């Protein structure tokens, strides 16, 4: 896979773009393309699965349920990673993710992807930054601070 094909497959995601050629091949070997129809649930809040996803085409809605109310957290588009919070933080899924449109995603085995990214300091720092940013955003939108 050349640089342009890799960039297209990963949607130009910064964390993946900092990897060297060998790491890129390893990461793409972990990926499987999956598709969901609009309205399909991809991740269910509270689930214990470990997959991490990257949006290639379409959009997904991220929402959380708190005290019986659905709180819309974000809508994510191409090049955006999701599902990483539960894997990096070793917790159950913190949100539900639903296909907003028909979507094509790259699905990664979470433990394998995180292990590969941890071998690369810049990618590892970016992963931690994403998780921290998502946690802060969720707290702000859920609790108002």
DAGI-V104915 format. One record per run of one state. SS is the DSSP state (H for helix, E for strand, C for the rest). FROM is the first residue (numbers start at 0). TO is the last residue. If there is no record, write none. Layout:
ss->SS from->FROM to->TO
ss->SS from->FROM to->TO
This chain:
ss->C from->0 to->1
ss->H from->2 to->8
ss->C from->9 to->12
ss->H from->13 to->16
ss->C from->17 to->19
ss->H from->20 to->29
ss->E from->30 to->35
ss->C from->36 to->39
ss->E from->40 to->42
ss->C from->43 to->50
ss->E from->51 to->56
ss->C from->57 to->58
ss->E from->59 to->65
ss->C from->66 to->67
ss->E from->68 to->75
ss->C from->76 to->79
ss->E from->80 to->81
ss->C from->82 to->82
ss->H from->83 to->88
ss->C from->89 to->94
ss->E from->95 to->98
ss->C from->99 to->101
ss->E from->102 to->107
ss->C from->108 to->108
ss->H from->109 to->117
ss->C from->118 to->119
ss->H from->120 to->142
ss->C from->143 to->144
